[in-house]
Amino acid sequence: MQQPRAVTGTATAPDAQASGAVPLVRANGVTLQYKTPDHLVTATYRVSFDIFPAERYVILGPSGCGKSTILKAIAGFLKPVEGSFTLKGKPVTGPGPDRLMVFQEFDQLLPWKTVLGNVMFPMLENGVSRADAERRAREALAKVNLADFVDVYPHMLSGGMKQRCAIARAMAMKPDVLMMDEPYAALDALTRRKMQDELLQLWNDIRFTLVFVTHSIEEAVILGSRILVLSPHPGQVRAELNSPGFAYDARSGAAFQELVQKISQMLFGDRGGSH
């Protein structure tokens, strides 16, 4: 496996605030609810946070704390019952190509289209010319190491390759925010680690704004430049922590383990645990 480069130049909230940067995404006292057949569920309660350009912002918490619901609201698919979301200072009122999401399901690609066709499809649907769509698609696929698979169909790809194709499809659209909802949860441990390393390398190359949901503490520390820790249901902000961006060889070091244990203590008390 290729050794990943150290993550450098991480944009943290203190740096962004010191330079006068305007938050790209702002959640202001957001309460989110959704209906089930039997109940009205309050997913989050008065959650506030800012996400600055080029951050790797990780939302971490136990199952049911509203992590995925927050992503749906940033994407514009769910309106808060209290509070608001803004993007570049303007209210989020609905979905748009400036906010794209990658899910954990492998079957998020169109099975009748090739890898290249899948990446081109949303651009063509949003008015990009065929020539520009193909150029951007090929560039994005090269960045995720799929340049040799442009004519392959999804059923011929491994789970990890399908995820890389989905990331390329999103990145080719050049969104303001790329959201990932536990995208590696269904992968085996080795593939998951490889995908984490590839995501960090991609961020190093492009410096996009990432909002990443996970319930794994170690994954949050590996991938995040800042980590929002949510309490159990309904999700409330328990802490917001800076993560320095750990290179692969630092993950067994004292600083990495100290941050993992600090978050574990917040979530589990004396019980411990990594997810």
N, C-alpha and C positions, 0 to 999 in steps of 0.2 A: 504494500500500500504506500502511495506517495505520502511523504511527511508533509502535513499542512504547515503553511507559514504562520508565524505569530500574527495575531490580530493587532493592528496598530491604528493609532489615530482615532480611537473610539470617541464619539461625541457623547458627553455626559451632560446631565441637566445643569450642574453648576457651570460647566464651560459655556453651554449655550446661553444661560442666563447672563453670565458675565459679559458675553459678546453682544448682548441685546437681541439675540435671535428670537423670532416669534414662533410660538409652538405651531407645529404642523397640524397636530390633532390635540384638541382639548376636550376633556370630559369634566363637566361642571355639575357636581352634586347629582349624579345620574342614578335614578331608580328605574330598574327594568323589570317588567312582568310579562309572563306569557301564560296562555291557557292550555290546560290538558283536558281530556274528556271529563274529569271529575273535579279539577281544582284550578284556581288562579294562583300561579306560582310567582312569588317575588324572588327574582334571580339575584339582583344586586340592590343595595340600599345606599344611596347618596355617595356614590363613588366619584372621586375626582382625581385627575392626573393630567399631565402634559406630556406629549411626545414631540421631540424636536427632529428636524431633518437629519437623516443619516444615522439615526439611533437604531440599535437592535433592542427593542423594548419587549420584554417577556412578561406575560401575565401568568402568574403561578398560583395554584391553589388546589385544594382537594376537589374531588368530583362533586358536581352540583353547586359550585360556588358562583356560577355565572360567567365563567371565562369565555366560553363559546358564545354566549348571549351578548357579551360586550362586543365581540368581533362582528356579529350580525348587526348590531346597532351602529358601529362605525361604518359598516358597509352600506347602511341605509335601509336594511330590511326590517328593522324594528325600531319603533319610536319610543323614547323614554316616557314614562308616566310622570316623571319629575326630573328636572335638570335638563341639560342639553349637551350635544356633541357639536363641535365646530371643526371644520377643515379649512386651513389657511384663513381663519378668522370668520368664515361664513358658516351659517347653520347647515348641518347635514339634514337634508330633507328627503333623500331617496338614494337609490343605488346609482353608481356611475363608474366609468372606466378608470377614474382616478384612484379607485380603491378596489383591489382584486384579491381574491382569496384562493389559497391552496388547501384542500382538505386531506384527511388521512386516507380516504377511500382510494384504492387503486383504480377503480373503474370510473374515473372522472374524464377520460378521454373518449372521443368519438370513435367507435370501433371500425367504422367504414372509411376512415381517413388515415392517411399515413402520418408518421410523426411530424413531417413538415406541414402537412395539411392541417393537423390539429393546432399547430402553433400559429399558422396563418389565419385560421378561421375567425377568431374574434377581431382581428385587425380588419379583415375584409368586411365583416359585419358592421364595423364602426367607420367605414369610409376611407380606409387606407388603400392606396392603389395596390394592384397585385405585385408590381415590381418592388415597391417599398416594403410590402408585407413579406415577400420572399426574402429580401435582403435582411430585414430585421429578424425574421424567423431563423435564418441560417446563422446569424451572429449570436443569437440567444442560445441556439442549440450547441454551437461550438463552445460557449462559455460553460455549459453543463456537461461537456464531454459526450455529446450525442451527434456530432457532425457526421459520423459514419453510419448513422441509423435513420437518415432523413426519409428513406423510402420504405421503412419497415412499418408494419401495422401494430397497434397496441397489444394484440394477443401474443405477439412474438417477443415482447419485452418482459424483463423481470420487474418485480414490484418496485425496486429502487429506481430502475430506468423510467418507469411510468411516472414516478414522482418527479424525477428530473425533467421529464418532458412537460409536466404540468407547471413546474417552476419556470421553465423557458417560455411557455405560452403566456404566463402572467407577466414576466419581465419584458417580453417583446412589446407589450402594450405600453410600456413606460409609465406605470402608475405612480402616483405620489406616494402611495402606501401599499406594500405587499403584506398581506395577512396570511398566516399559516396556523391552521387549527389542528394541533397535535398531528402533524403530517407524518411523523415517524413512529407513531404508537404501534402500528401493526407490523413493523419490520423486525427482523431478528437483530440480535445485539450487534453483530459485526457490521451488517448493512446500515443499521442506525448510526453507528459511530462514523462510518464512512460518509454518510449523508450529512451529518453534522459538520464534519470537516470540510466537505465540499461547499456547504452553505456559507461557512465562514470565509473560504477562499473567494467565493463569488461576491460576497459583501466587500472584501478587501479590494476587489477589482472595480466594483461599480459604485459602492457606497450608497445603496438604496436605503429607504426607511422600512424597517421590518417590525411588524407586530406579531409576536409568536406566542401561542398558547400551549402550555404543557402542565402536567401534574407531576413531572419529574424534577426534583430539586437539582440534581446533577446536570440535567439537560439545560435548565434555566441558567445555571452558573456558567456552563460552557458557552452558550449561545448569546446570552444577554449582555448588553452594556449597562442597562438598568433593568431591575426586576421589581414588578409590582406584586406584592404578596397579599393575597386575599384570604379572608377568614372563611370558615365553613358557611354553608347556606344560612341566610342570604349573604352573598359576598359583600364584605366591607373591606376597606383598605386597612390592612394590618401594618404594612411597612412598604417603603420604597427604597431600594438599595442599589448602590452603584456596584457594578462588577467590572474588574479591570480588563477583561478580555484575555482569557487564559490560553496560551499555546498548549499543544498536545502534551509536551513533556512537563508542563506545570500542574497537570491534573492530579498528580499524586503528591504534590507539595503541600506544605503547611497552610499557605494562604488559601488555596482552593478548598481544602478540607475544613478550614475554619469558617469560611463563608457557608459551605454546605451545612455544617452543624448549627450555625447561627439561624439559618432559615428553618432547619428541622426543628429546632427548639421552639421557634415561633408557631409552627404548624402543629407539632405533635407533643410539645412539652417534654416530659421525661421519656416518652416512648421511643423517640428517634425514628429514623426511616428516611429513605431517599425518594420515595414517592407514595 
